[in-house]
């Protein structure tokens, strides 16, 4: 399980990335790639916004 820093109520805390969250994140990223929101090696700003929104909707976790 990997971790990353997340801001909650103005305070940085560690986010826990388990297998389920990682798979959801990867699936969302693949969908955005197929929609053309990663024209090169990076996602567009709109692509990242859609990834963040979709991830929060599916998991209830608002990671920035």
N, C-alpha and C positions, 0 to 999 in steps of 0.2 A: 504494500500500500504506500503510495507516495503522498507528499504533503506540499502545500504552497501557502503563502500568506494571503489572507483575506481580510478585508476591513468590515467589521461589524460594529455598528453604532459608534463610528469614529475611531475604533480601536482595532489594530491588526491582530488577527488570530490565525492559527494554522487550519487550513482546510484539509480534510481527510478524503483522499481519492481512492475509493475501493474499486473493485472490478466492475461493478454495475455502473457507477458514475463515469468511469473511464470509457466504457462501451457506449453509453448514451452520448457522451461528448464526441467520441469518434464518429458515431452515426450521424450526428448533427453536422459535423464538419464535412463529411462525405456528401451529404445532401446539398450543402452550400457550394461545394466544389462543382457538383453536377449542375447547379443553377448558374454557374459562371461567376461566382463571387470570389474566386481566387484565380485571377487572370494570369498570374505569374507564380512567384514563390511565396506570396503573402496574400492573406485575405484582404478584401477591400474594407473600408470603414463600415459600409452597409452590411457586408458579410459578417463582420465581428459583432455588430449590433444584433443581427438576426441569430447568431450563435448564442450570444448571451441571453437573449430573450427566450429562445426555444429551450435552452438548458434550464433556466429558472422555471419556465412553465412545466417542464417534464419532471423536474426533481424537487422544486420548491427551494432550491439553493441559489442565492443571488451572488455569484462570484464575479468579481470584476477583472 
